[in-house]
Amino acid sequence: MTNKKIGVQNFRIFKNYTEFELRPLTLLTGPNNSGKSSLTKLLLLLQHDLNFLNFDQEAPALESFDSILPWGSSDGTLKIELNNTIPVLNENYFTEFQFRHAQVSDLSISSSEGQLLRFSFDPHATKDLFKRGRLYINFDIQAFIELIYSKEILVEGFRFIEDEDNDVLTENLAPLKDVKFQSSLIVPQDLDIRNLYIKTFDQFKKYHGDAYLMAKEWRNRVLIDEINSLDKNYILFDFIDQDGIPQTFPNDLILEYQKEAFFNIELDIPRISKSNSFSDFCEYARKKCIIHVKERLLSKLSEEFKFSGIARETKLGNLLFHHTLFSDDFNAIKDLEFIGDNLFERLYFKETLFEQLFRISFDLQDYIGRFEYISPHRAHQKRVLANHSEYEIDQIIVQYSRLVFNQKEDFLQKILNIFEIEGDLKIERFENEISVIYLERRNRKISLADLGYGYSQLIPIFLKIIILAGEDSQCTLILEEPEANLHPDLQSKLADALVLCLLVFPNLNFIIETHSEYLIRKLQYLTAKKELNQDQSVIYYFNSDKYVSREERKVKKIEITSTGNLTDTFGPGFYDEATKLKFDLMKINKEQNN
């Protein structure tokens, strides 16, 4: 999975913009009360719906929108930034969500070169009872057309990766200009946008799965040919008078009007639904945007040249607004015995390039994956576990006992071996209401409660990992102090167990709040030994406020290099405390000897 970035400003300790890169193993460390939990609380708050912030969730334990704003903040806006969320845009683009009163009020798509698209919503702009408010849209249409001309838009492509048994087909996004084609694929000489759907449909009826691969390749070839044939004048519309005669206007003037027409568009938003979410507004804007742009262009031409007629899309305009060449759904059609050409077109290629640009996800899970959270209070010393309990271990045991997953016993045994826990973990269920968990060791049953509190805190973590891995979906597990009640030796072994998890279950990522120097030092060692790739882990150190200065930032990003070294130091008074005490003791001894 490509590492994802999330930026935040004006949330709890993050008064200034702070960016986090989420890697398979992301560690958050620092002194007590330094704000380590702020990031995990943010992720849990955002994970369900970016339209609205839900403060009724139990896990983040946040009261209200006002309570998450930094103390003394004069700006009542929370800003969240995600990178690369639009299907046709590359990783240089990012999406910024601005929240006011727990709802999105502004949304923008930008790159380092500037803003491409922005939506701003004002609920008080209209007093019409049938209107929700007004949406303002700024779209740098020329910048987007340049992406088309340069073939920088992203498209799906395919490549084969060889493994021990057979070739594995993988789908990936790449700029159109860099797409690689299969040399064995025969492409009809007369293939163009007009007959792409029909020819692909004919092949689909014969070859089914092969047609799915072929359609992507044909689409990409058609796109390249179409873009190569365009006039590079950036003009999206021709103008036809009332007699059906095309009218010619100076190109530079039309480009100026076109730019103005896409800038500061104002749309009164009707009451679309009870929720009236920002995603609803974006969808409404997509449907109305081009109509509004044409009206503005025609109004300008009428005002300046007394022109009366219609605006009709040029070849470029058709490619952008009308040709449905994206967002295929093979599963929707593969089981149908017969479908007509038009239905095939609607199901197989569903969206235009313009629609792809407006396909903004308001679900953080689409971007990062699902989040699960395990608190530090995950276990107890009771010998009998009930289905309904305040402790997480009770529910985890029930879920694990019902799990059908071939790898679970082998993986769990490897984990027990890492921690030198002798025996086989067994679970007995009674009346589907209670559970007893124990280790079977040489025909003896040893209750988990007899192993010590540290082990009972540890076991639920890895049972939960197995449960999540069996679901075979991308998931990030948030662990709070997994080293709690563990001896330093076992804290070090925790690093070995986590590296094993990354190896066996690549669909799982981890965010870990920790105070354990032994865990971090062991990860350095494993990285130096090449058992953990340096790009698989990252450390974020949270400084105490009293140490924050120009030299010492509130949050420092620290990476483990390929040699096991750290790219930065931890803040004052943290992992150097033992060394400081040793020198203080030496100083006292020296003074006493004198």
N, C-alpha and C positions, 0 to 999 in steps of 0.2 A: 504494500500500500504506500502511495506517495505521502510523505509527511505533510500534515496539515498545519496551518498557522491560524491563530486567533488573536486578534488585538482587542484591547479593552481600554476605555478611558471613562473616568468618573464612576467607578464602581468600588466602594469600600476603600481599600488602601491604594487602589489604582487611580489616583487623581490625575496623573499625567498618563499619556498613552504608553501602554506596555504591551509588548508582543510576545507570545509564546508559540514555540514550535512543538507540536505534539508528535513524539516519536514512539516506537513500540514500547520503550521504557522511559517514562518521564518522571524524574524524581523532584520533589519539592522539599526543601530542607531549610533550616534556620532555627533561631531561638524560639522559645515559647512566646506566644502572643505577637509574632512578627507578621502574621497575615497569611500563612501558608495555605489555609483552608479557603482563602478568597477565590482562587482559581477554580477549585472543585465545586464550590457553591455556585459560582457563575455558570459552569457547564451544566450542572444539574438543573439550574433555573431555566436555562435556554433550551434544554434538550427536547422538549415536547412541541413547542410552537413558537416561532420567532415573530408571529403576529402580535401575540399578547404574552406578557410575563405573568405566570401563574404562581402567586405567592401562597396558595393553599397546599402546595406540595409539602410533604413532611421532611424529605431528605435534606434540602438546602437549609431549612430552618431560618428563613428570611421572612420578616414581618410584612413589609410594604415597599413600594417603590421609593418613597422618601427615605426609608431606613437604609437603603443600599448606596445612596449618594454619599460621597465623602463629607466628613464634618467640615462645615464652613464653606462648602461649595456654593458658588453663586450661579453655576450653570446647572439647570435642572434636566440636562440631557445625558442619557447614557449612550455611549457609542461602542458598537461592536463591529469589528472588521474581520472578514473571512476572505481567504485568497482563492481565486480560481473557482467560482461557483457557477459560471455560465458555460453551457456545453460547447459553444463555438469559439470561446475566447481562451487564450493561452494563460499560463500561470503568472504572467506579468500583471494580470488584472486582479482586482479585489473588489469585494462588495462591502459597503459600509451601511449598517443599520443604525438609525438614531431613534431612541425611545424617549417619549415624554409621557408621563402618567401611565407607565407600564404598557404603552402601545407604540408601535412604529409610527413615526411622524415623517421621517425622511429616509430615502434609500438612494444610494448612488453606486455606480459601477465606474471604476477609474483605473488608471495605470500611472506609472511614474511620469508619463507624458501629458497627463491631464485627465479631466473628467469626460467620460463617454456618454453616460446616461444618468439622469437624476430625476427622482420623483419626490415631490414635497406635498404634503396634505395639510390643508387648513380646514378644520371642522366648522369654523365660524365664518367662513367666507361668504356663505349664503344663508338667508333666513327662510328660504323656501322649505316648507314642511316635508315636501316629497324629495328633497335633496339631502344627501349625507354631508356634503361639504364640497370643496374644490380641490382638484389635483392639478399641480403644476409640473410640467415635464420639460426638461431640457435635454436634447439629443444632438450630439455632435455627429451629424449624418455624414459629413465629409470624412471624418476619421474612420468611420465604419466602412465606408466605400473603399477607402485606401486599403483596409484589411482584405477586402474582396479582391481588389486589383492585384495585390501582392501575394494572394493565395495564402494569407496567414491565418485564415479561419480554420478551426479544428474540425476534422471529420473522423469518423470511425474507419479504421483499417484493420487488417488481419495479418498475423504472422504465425509461423509454426515454430514451436520450441521442441527440440528433440529431448526425450527422456529415455530411460532404459527400455521401456516396453514399446512405445509408439510415439508418433508426433502429436503434440498437444496444440490445439488451435487456441490462440488467445486474441482477444479484441482489445485494441488500444486506440487512443486518440492521438492524432498527429496533425501538424499544419498541412494543408492540402498540397503545398509545394514540395513537401518531403515524403508524400505517400509513396510506398513501394507497391508495385503490382506483381501479381503472379504471372510469370512469363508464359505459363501453359494455358492461361485463360484466353479463349477466342472471343474477341469483341466484334460484333457486327459493324460493318463499315458505315452503315447509315444510322448508327445509334445516336439519338439526340434526345432532348427533354420530351419532345412530343411523343416519341414511341418507346421511351424507356420503360414506362409502366406496362405497356402491352407485351413487349418482348420479354420482360422479366416475368410477367404473369404466365406467358406460354412456357417459359422454362420451369417455373414453379410447379405447374401441373405435371411436368415430366419428372423433375428431379428433386422436388421438395427441398431438403436440407442444403443441397448444393446450390440451389437458387438463392438461398439466403446469403451465402458467401458471395455469389456472383453479383447479386443486386448491389451490394456495397461497392464492389470494384467498378461495376458499370456506372453507378452514380458518381463516383469520384472522377472517372474519366470524362463523363458528360460535363461535370462541373468545370474541370480544367479546360475542356474545349470551349465551353460557353464563355468563360471568363476571358480566354484568349481572343475570342471574337468580338468582345465588347469595344465600343468606342470609349476611349479613356477621357470622357468629358465630364463625368460625375453627374450628369443630368438624369433625373428619374422620371420626368414626365414630358410628353409632347402635348401641344395644345391645339385643339380642333375647334373651329368656329361653328356657328349654328348651321352653316351650309355644308358641313363636313369637310371643309378645306383646312389642311394643316397650316398653322401660322408660325412664322419664325420670329424669334426675339433674340437679342444679343445673349450669347452664352454666359458672359460674366454677370449680366444683369439677372438672368434666371438663377444662376448659382447663388447670388446674393439673396434673392427672394426665397430660394429653397432653404438656405441656411437659417434665415429669419423664421420661416414657417415651422421648422422643427425646434425652434428655440422658444422657451416660455409659452408652451402650449397650455391652455387653461381648459379643464374639463369639469363641469359640474357632475358630481357622482350621485347617481340615484341610490335609494336604499335597496341595495342588491340583495342583502340577506340580513338576518337578525344580527349576525356577528359583524358584518361590514369590516372584514379584515383587510389589511393592506394588500394581501395577495389577491383579494377580490378586486381591489382598485387597479392593480397592475394588469389584471386580465381584462378589465373593462377598458383601460387605456389602450391596450394592444388592439382591441377591436375597433375603437373609435379614432385612433391616432391618425391613420392615413386619410380618412374622410375629412378630419379637421385640417390636415395639412393641405389637401387639395382645395378646400374652401378658402383658406388663407391665401394660397397662391392665386386663385382665380379672382379673389377680391382685390389683390394687389394689382393684377394685370388690368382689371376693370377700371381701377382708380387711375392708373398711369396711362393706359392705352385704349380705354373704352372697349376692351375686349369682352366678348360674350361668347361662351362656349363651354367646352369640357376639358378636363385634364385626363390624359390617357398614359398609362405606364410605358416607358421605353423598354428596350430589351433588358437594361440594367434594373429598371423598376420591377419588371416581371420576375427576374431572378431573385430579387430581394423580397418582394411582397406576395407573389402568387405561386411560384413553383414549389410544390411540396416535395422536398428532397431529403427530409430529415425525420428522425424519430420513428424508426420502423418498429413494428410489433409482430415479430414472426410467430410468437405463441398464439396470437389472436386469430391467425389464419391457417396454421398448419394442420388443424384437425378438420377443416371444412372440406367436404367432398367437391363442392363446386361453388365458385364465387364469380361474379361478373367483374369486368375490367374496372369499372368505376369503384366498386366496393374494394377491390384489391388495392387500388390507388389510395383510398382513404385509410385502409388498415395498415398497409405496408409502409408507405411514406406519408406521414400524417401532418408534418409541420414545415413551414417555410423558414428561410434563413432569419427573417424578421421575427417570427414567432419563437425561434430558438433563443434569440437575444432577450426576449421577454420571459423566458422560462427561468424565473428566479425561485429557488427553493426557499421556503420558510420553515423547513424542517432540518434542524441541525444534524439529525441522524443521516440524512441524505449526504451530508458533507463529511462527517466524522465517523458515523456509526452510532450504535446504541451505547448508552452509559449504564453501568451497574455500579452500585456502591456498597462497600462493606465497612461498617463502623468499627471503632476500636472495642466496642462492647458486643462482641460477636459470640461469646461463649459463657458457660457457667460450669460449676462442678457437680451438677445434679447427675445422678446415674440414669434416671428415666427422663426422656425428652418427650414433651407433648407437642401435638400438631400446632396448637395455638399457644404462642409464648412471645414474650417481649424480646427474647434473644434470637439472633439470626440462625444460630446453629440448629435450632429445632426445625425451622422451615427448610434449611439446606439439607438436612438429613432426609426429610420426606421427599424432596425433589430428587436427591441422589438415588434413593432406594428405588424410585420409579424409572430411572434412566436406563434406556437401552442404548448402549454405546460400547462398541467392541474394544476401544482402546482404554476404557476407564480403569480397569483393574491393573493393567500393565503400567500405565502412567502413574497411578497412585502408589504402586509398589516401588517404582523408581524414586518417587518423592520420599517415601518412608526410608528408603536406603540412604538417600542424601542426608537425612537428619538422624541416621543411625537408630531408627525406631524399629525394633525387631518384632516380627510377626505380621499377620495379615489382618487388615481392617475388616470387621464384620458388622453388619447392621441387622437387627431383628425387629420386626414390626409386629405389634399386637393389636388386633381388632381395628386396624387402620387408624388408630388414635394415638398410640404412643410408640416410641422407639427406644431401643437400647443399643448403644454403640460400644464396641470393645475390640481389643486386639486378641487374636487367637495365636498363642505362642506355646508350641509343644503341648498341644491338647489342653492348654489352660486358657481361660477367658480372663483378660485383664481389662477392667473398665477404663474408658478414656479419662474418667475422673481421677483414677489412681496414677495417671502418668504425670500429673502436675498441670498447673494452670497454663503455663507457657505452651505446652503441646495442645491443650484443648482450645487455645486461641489460634493456633497454627492450622490445625486440621480443617476447620470450616473454610479457610481461604482456598485450599487446593480442591476441596470438594466442589466449591462454587466455580472454580476455574474449569473443572471437568464438565459441570452442568452447562456452562456457557459455551465451551468448545463443542459440545455435542449438538448445539443449535446451528452450527455451521453458518453463522452470520457475523459480520464485522462488529466487534464489541470492544469497548474500553472499560476495564475494571478499575474503579477508584478504590485504593486501599489506604486506610488511615492507620498509621503506626503498626505495620505488620510485625515489627520486631518486639512488640509489647510483651514483657515477661519472659523474654528469651535471653539465655546466656550469650555472651559475646561470640562464642564459637558457633552457636546456632544462628545468630544474626548474620555471620559471615556465610554460612551455608544457605541462607535465604537467597543470596545472590545466585548460587548454583542452581537452585530450584527455579528461579525466575528465568534464567537463561534457558533451562530445559523447556519451560513453558513456551518461550518464543520459538524454539526449534520445533516442538511437536505441534503447537497450535498457532500457526501464522495468522489466523483470523482474530487473535486476541492481542490487545494492547493494554498497557498498564500506566496509571498515574498513581504515584506512591508518595504520600506524606510521611516523612521519616526524620528521626533524630539520630539514626544509627550511622556512626562513622565506620563501623565494621562492614556494614552492607555496602557502603560507597567504596571503601578501600578494596573490597573483594571484587567489585565490578571493574575497578581500575586494573586489577590483576588479571581478570578474565579477558579484558580487552587487549592487554599486552600479550596474552597467550593466544590471541586470535580466536577465542571461543565466543566472543561477542564483538560484532562489527561496531566500529566507532560511531557510525551513523545510526545505530539502533538505540542509542541512549542519549539523554541530555539531563543536566542538573540545573535547577533554578534555585538560587540561594536568596532567601528573604532576610534582609537586614533588619535589626532592631531600629526603631525610629531615631534613637539617640546617636546612632552611628551613620545615619544617612547624611551625605554631603555631596559636594561636586565630584569628589573622587570615589565615594562609595554610594552607588545607586541603591534604591530601595530593593530592586530585584536584579540579580546578576545571572546572566546565562553562562554556565560553565560546561564545557565539553570535555570528554575523556578522549585524549589523543590515541593514536595507534600504538604508542609506546606506553600507554597507561598513565600518562601525566595529565594534569588538569590545566585548562587554558586560563584559569583565573584562580584567585585565592578565595577562601571562605571569609566571611566578615569577622571583625574583631570579637573575641570572647566566645567563640563557638568551638570548633574542633581543635583550637590551639589551647584550650583551657587546661588540659592535662600537662602540657609542656610548660605553661605558665606556672602552675602549682609546683612543678618539679624545680624550676629555677627559684621560686620564692622560698622553697624548703632549703635549697642549697644556700641561699642568702642568709637565712636564719641560722643555719648550722655554722656558717662562717663567722657570723656576728657572735654567736655563743662561744666559739673556740677562741675568739679574740678577747 
